[in-house]
Amino acid sequence: AGCVLRGRSLSQIGRALDHLDTLGPADAVDLTTLRRYPEAAQWLAVGRARGLPAYAEARILLRSERDRYGRRHWLVPAAARAWQRMREAAARDGVSLELVSSFRSYADQARIIGRKLRAGIDPLALYAVNAPPGFSEHHSGRAVDVATAGAPVLTESFELSAAYDWLCAHAGRFGFALSYPRNNALGFIYEPWHWCYQGD
């Protein structure tokens, strides 16, 4: 496992390492970073109009496993450890849990949004699927998108899998909760694959 310390002074790093196991709420958009993008005002307007929680980018991340596509994933330390414990517990029960999305920076989210808008996706439909930059749980380094072996990723059919049943029964023991159930108040589509670490 590796560790990344993003944009911190030595004193800030020291304070962060003192609280490595503590996850406070990420309750503010990093406006300095977000304002580098010409679309920032639009993203902020969308997020605030929807009443979406805002998230700062995680600064300390541990490298997790690679996914089925060979992509490396990153989570904040407490979430990374909880994910590993949860995945191992599921495996002991004969259930496969795969990580297919984890930490995502503002830049990553901006690329996803931009690509879909250029492809002609209606913005209203788009923002029901992807949060605007600054408002994605993935910025926090605590959110995971989960798949299971042999099944397609990021589809509602995940709710029919043994992996989803196992998560519903056991994820809470490891500090994870389903973020976007059906008819959620934030207006996102139902995402049975998206779970977020809330702490032990």
Secondary structure, 3 states (H helix, E strand, C coil): CCEEECCCCHHHHHHHHHCCCCCCCCCCCCHHHHCCCCCHHHHHHHHHHHCCCCCCCCCEEEEEEECCCCCEEEECHHHHHHHHHHHHHHHHCCCCCEEEECCCCHHHHHHHHHHHHHCCCCHHHHHHHCCCCCCCHHHHCCEEEEECCCCCCCCHHHHHCHHHHHHHHHHHHHCEEECCCCCCCCCCCCCCCEEEECCC
